[in-house]
Amino acid sequence: MDTQVLKPTDDNIEYAGCLIAKGQLVAFPTETVYGLGADALNGAAVSEIFRAKGRPGDNPLIVHVSAPEEIEPLVTEMPAMAQKLMARFWPGPMTLIFPKSERIPDEVSAGLDTVGIRMPSNPVARDLIRRSGCPIAAPSANRSGRPSPTTAAHVYEDMNGRIPVILDGGPCEVGLESTVIDARFSVPVILRPGGITPEMIREAAGDVRLDEHIMAPVAEGERVRSPGMKYRHYAPKARTIIFEGTPEKVIAEICRRYDAEQAVGGSPAILGFENHDYGGRRVLSLGVPDHPDEAASRLFAALRELDTEKRTLALCEAVSLDGIGLAVMNRMGRAAAFDIVCLE
């Protein structure tokens, strides 16, 4: 199969929508990362997502809609808290967990009685959903376990020959997958952090809880309610370690480990802040410490660059957990299998 990379013109979006309607796969841009989409109501088409990605079948998918009224046939209940959050944050990078209707196939929900639904703010994504005439199930458009794609080139790197079309909408704005929230109860629970931060949700809802697995692995055999919770995700081939502590201690320890790796013939690299001095060592920039949104938009591209450069060791500076920094640390932590060194 030859994979076409197409600009999102009206004709090309119409063509991509027809492919979705016929049970085929299309990669498309959202404000978070690129998605790999199929008709969410077609179990056979959804199964092709798992085949193309090499994704475990017990990892649920998120359903994308173009308007709030498209949700009703997909769910059995519209909780009051979910409606409040939808009114505040949709369209945008927020997925809500609902009790699913029988229209949602088990291939989407991984056998759960719930389904995650979101309405993206990216106009190409919403136009594609409208033209396909169906809700679109879409995880990130990468091979399973790899860093998520934030450009069409990243998608092509992983999916060339596996899918017919990639719609190239340019770089993604947020750079991390959506915030996933279980809003079936009076206090919403964040299952996966993202661009809609805990602080934003608390302001809208009055309170918020964080799932215990946001910065910790899920136990073997435990079922998950959201994508991005169970498996080692977003991972480069290089061993990845995160360092927490004062800048002075972190920089000194990273430099020591970098030099030790080089001394035995390895090829290390640093994911660090550009205002920190690493003495000419190879640094992939996460921006500056006071702007975790820069780290969010750069992280996945940096993790992919580690593989392009055939790095054997990635030494990462921790990011503050404030705001979107929690989402950055969640992704970085999973990439490192939560190998975090505290230097306080």
Rosetta blueprint (number, residue, H / E / L):
1 M L
2 D L
3 T L
4 Q E
5 V E
6 L E
7 K L
8 P L
9 T L
10 D H
11 D H
12 N H
13 I H
14 E H
15 Y H
16 A H
17 G H
18 C H
19 L H
20 I H
21 A H
22 K L
23 G L
24 Q L
25 L L
26 V E
27 A E
28 F E
29 P L
30 T L
31 E L
32 T L
33 V L
34 Y L
35 G E
36 L E
37 G E
38 A E
39 D E
40 A L
41 L L
42 N L
43 G H
44 A H
45 A H
46 V H
47 S H
48 E H
49 I H
50 F H
51 R H
52 A H
53 K H
54 G L
55 R L
56 P L
57 G L
58 D L
59 N L
60 P L
61 L L
62 I E
63 V E
64 H E
65 V L
66 S L
67 A L
68 P H
69 E H
70 E H
71 I L
72 E H
73 P H
74 L H
75 V E
76 T L
77 E L
78 M L
79 P L
80 A H
81 M H
82 A H
83 Q H
84 K H
85 L H
86 M H
87 A H
88 R H
89 F H
90 W L
91 P L
92 G L
93 P L
94 M E
95 T E
96 L E
97 I E
98 F E
99 P E
100 K E
101 S L
102 E L
103 R L
104 I L
105 P L
106 D H
107 E H
108 V H
109 S H
110 A L
111 G L
112 L L
113 D L
114 T E
115 V E
116 G E
117 I E
118 R E
119 M L
120 P L
121 S L
122 N L
123 P H
124 V H
125 A H
126 R H
127 D H
128 L H
129 I H
130 R H
131 R H
132 S H
133 G L
134 C L
135 P L
136 I E
137 A E
138 A L
139 P L
140 S E
141 A L
142 N L
143 R L
144 S L
145 G L
146 R L
147 P L
148 S L
149 P L
150 T L
151 T L
152 A H
153 A H
154 H H
155 V H
156 Y H
157 E H
158 D H
159 M H
160 N L
161 G L
162 R L
163 I L
164 P L
165 V E
166 I E
167 L E
168 D L
169 G L
170 G L
171 P L
172 C L
173 E L
174 V L
175 G L
176 L L
177 E L
178 S L
179 T E
180 V E
181 I E
182 D E
183 A L
184 R L
185 F L
186 S L
187 V L
188 P L
189 V E
190 I E
191 L E
192 R E
193 P L
194 G L
195 G L
196 I L
197 T L
198 P H
199 E H
200 M H
201 I H
202 R H
203 E H
204 A H
205 A H
206 G L
207 D L
208 V L
209 R E
210 L E
211 D L
212 E L
213 H L
214 I L
215 M L
216 A L
217 P L
218 V L
219 A L
220 E L
221 G L
222 E L
223 R L
224 V L
225 R L
226 S L
227 P L
228 G L
229 M L
230 K L
231 Y L
232 R L
233 H L
234 Y L
235 A L
236 P L
237 K L
238 A L
239 R E
240 T E
241 I E
242 I E
243 F E
244 E E
245 G L
246 T L
247 P H
248 E H
249 K H
250 V H
251 I H
252 A H
253 E H
254 I H
255 C H
256 R H
257 R H
258 Y H
259 D H
260 A H
261 E H
262 Q H
263 A H
264 V L
265 G L
266 G L
267 S L
268 P E
269 A E
270 I E
271 L E
272 G E
273 F L
274 E L
275 N L
276 H L
277 D L
278 Y L
279 G L
280 G L
281 R L
282 R L
283 V E
284 L E
285 S E
286 L L
287 G L
288 V L
289 P L
290 D L
291 H L
292 P H
293 D H
294 E H
295 A H
296 A H
297 S H
298 R H
299 L H
300 F H
301 A H
302 A H
303 L H
304 R H
305 E H
306 L H
307 D H
308 T H
309 E L
310 K L
311 R L
312 T L
313 L E
314 A E
315 L E
316 C E
317 E E
318 A L
319 V L
320 S L
321 L L
322 D L
323 G L
324 I L
325 G H
326 L H
327 A H
328 V H
329 M H
330 N H
331 R H
332 M H
333 G H
334 R H
335 A H
336 A L
337 A L
338 F L
339 D L
340 I E
341 V E
342 C E
343 L L
344 E L
